[in-house]
Amino acid sequence: MWHYSSNVASFIAGDFMQGQCHPALGDERTSYGRGGGGYGRSGYGGGFRSEGPKPVEVGKEYDVTITESSRRGDGVAKIDGFVIFVTGGKQGEKTRIKITQVGPRFASATIVGTASQDTT
């Protein structure tokens, strides 16, 4: 029968608790979710990067096509890859929106009218 001695067990437990046994557990040096690649927020799928200026501004109006519906039932449009949640928007609708809020990764908007003929 195999067993640990008390000295070995306390040494292992002490190192593990201080984060010295496994660097990924101890000081979180992984790249996931920190913009270093992998399946974090900035790796795959293209779209808009949250750094830098946003392609929309609060209070301005834009012509958009609602391309999908969100889980909450709002319409989703994109301008230069930047996601905009449109209150009351329906998929396939071409509409004019007014931006009400801009965050680092998405904006919110309301419908103010119908879009001009050349909306893409």
N, C-alpha and C positions, 0 to 999 in steps of 0.2 A: 504494500500500500504506500502511495506516494503522498507527501505532505510538505508544506512550507515550514521552515523554522520561523520563530517569532521575529528574528532579526531581519530575515529576507522579506517577510510580509510587511514589516513596518517601513523598510527601505523603499519598497515598491509603492506602498500607499503614500508615503511622504513625497516621493518624486512626482507621482501622478497628481497629487493634490496641489503641488506647486507648479504644475504645468510643464515639468521638465521631461516627462516621459514621451510625450507625443506633441510636437510643435503645433500641429493643426488644431489640437484641442486646447492647448495652453494659451497661445497668443494669436490665434485666428489669422494665420498668414495665407489663407486661401484667397483665390481671386473671385470666387463666386459672389455676385452682388456688389462688387466694388469697382466695376468698370474695367476689369482686367480680362474679360473674355468669358468663355464658358457659356452657361445658359443664363447668365445674369441679365440685367436690364439693357445693357448696351451692346451685347454680342450679336445675336442673330435677328433676322427679320427686317432689317432696314428701318425705315420710318424716320422720325424726327429725333435728333439728339437734343437733350435738355439744356446743353450749354449754349451760350450765345443768345442773340436776339430772337424773339419769337416772330413768326410771320403774320401774327394778328395783334391788334391792340384793343383794349377796352374802349367801348363807345363807338367803334368804327363798324360799318356795315359791309358785308361781303355776299356775293352770289355763290351758292354752293349747291351740290347735289347730295342728298342724304344717301349714303351708300349702304348703311346697315342700321340695325337697332341694338341699343345697349341692353344689358340685363335688366335695367330699371325701366325700359320702355322708351327712353329718349332716342332721338335720331343721332346717328354718328356721321359726321362729315370730316373731310381732311383738306387742309390747305398746306401745300408743300410738305406733306407727310405729317403735319401737326394735327392731332386729334381734337375735334370740337364736338361736345355733346350739345345737341340742340333740343331744347324742351319742346315736346309736342311734335317733333319731326317724324315723318314716316319714310321708310325705305323707298327709294326711287323718286322722291319728291325733289323738284328743283325750286329753290326758295332763296329769298334774301334774308340774311340773319344779322343780328346786332350782338356783338361780343359783350357779355356782362362780367366775365371774370377770366383772367389768364393765370394759369399756374405753370410750374416748371415742365410738366409733361402733357397737359391738356388745357383746353379752354371750355367755357360754358357760354351758350348763346340762346337767344330767343328769336322766333320768327317775326319779321316785320313786314313781309310782303312776298310777292312772287319774284322769281329771278328773271333777269333779262334773257333774251333768246340764246346767247352764246355761252351759257354756263357749261363748264366741263366737269 
